[in-house]
């Protein structure tokens, strides 16, 4: 079975678009959450969000091309360009038939759906854009990445809510392990900060309403948490077989060791409070990686800042890691980022690799009043140094989807 390594990654986040700068801000405990910039969005219960205000698509692609892409596709393409640049890949020298693109999104082109529906109602059928369908389809991200780089291997999307990026990475991993591809661009992207997206989550009381303190609103595992903060962005990887990366002299940033996926089969939005399904995903990921629980140095928790979710994940970690759960270094970087939905697990995996590289456990900011039911080491408030060789990242989504991916430094 082929080993799978990471040779590049790209980030588009509420804390910026340059990976090293974003990582520094995360470790410094900065928040990317603020009052939402569009005044007409402030009619909803939740008036805060993690917006990618630094993002300018023209920095990556021509304006006329960007205008034909939904924002979630712009994010994915931009992050892919950065990831490929870091990898040093020259696709002119590659067998393009063995280069693929698998990118997840939980929602897809929601902004374009809203825009074109409003045009239809206000101005009639003749004013609906001919680019509507190519912009809204969930596979628009993977398709446009494939077109941009001229990749002739498989290209498709994965949709499993907030676990979408993790599932996409898993498909990419398996594709390379089965020797069906040498290179796969993968990860996730989301741009659901629209009126429908914001109000939809707000209506179901899933979002924080700490509108007077936006930077303190995302507070995973804190007893004063009141919901997650909706954010946007993308986390994209270049994955390669170890042999392919070594043969071309690439810098290897880490290795994907294992993965595990399960379903709660309990409720369409609420997690299994006992955490049994999530625990099994972690156990499967460790088994797939050939590791014992005590060999994991850091866990990037799903930790969205919801009342039920954070308790369920705590219970799941205890079940999966047993006696070592109490000594495991854990944090939720959603405390700084908010929740990027289908893009979140891509971002979490990048932070996990950076934690290994730098020997730094990023903090769970705003964890000022620990919930007694969330009694693990969630690295409150400030980062700390810790030598890391292996990290895992959890991702759980509406629908009962549970995902865990294990990464390591190259051995």
Secondary structure as UniProt FT lines:
FT   STRAND          4..13
FT   TURN            14..15
FT   HELIX           19..27
FT   TURN            28..29
FT   STRAND          34..35
FT   HELIX           39..41
FT   TURN            42..43
FT   STRAND          48..50
FT   TURN            53..54
FT   HELIX           57..59
FT   HELIX           63..66
FT   TURN            67..68
FT   HELIX           71..87
FT   HELIX           91..93
FT   HELIX           96..98
FT   STRAND          99..104
FT   HELIX           110..123
FT   HELIX           125..127
FT   TURN            130..131
FT   HELIX           132..136
FT   TURN            138..139
FT   HELIX           140..149
FT   STRAND          155..158
FT   HELIX           161..163
FT   HELIX           164..177
FT   TURN            178..179
FT   STRAND          183..190
FT   HELIX           195..203
FT   TURN            204..205
FT   TURN            211..212
FT   HELIX           214..216
FT   TURN            220..221
FT   TURN            223..224
FT   STRAND          230..231
FT   STRAND          233..241
FT   HELIX           242..247
FT   TURN            248..249
FT   STRAND          254..263
FT   TURN            273..274
FT   HELIX           276..289
FT   HELIX           293..295
FT   STRAND          298..300
FT   HELIX           307..321
FT   HELIX           322..327
FT   STRAND          329..331
FT   HELIX           334..337
FT   HELIX           341..343
FT   HELIX           344..358
FT   STRAND          360..361
FT   TURN            365..366
FT   TURN            372..373
FT   STRAND          384..385
FT   STRAND          390..397
FT   TURN            398..400
FT   STRAND          401..408
//
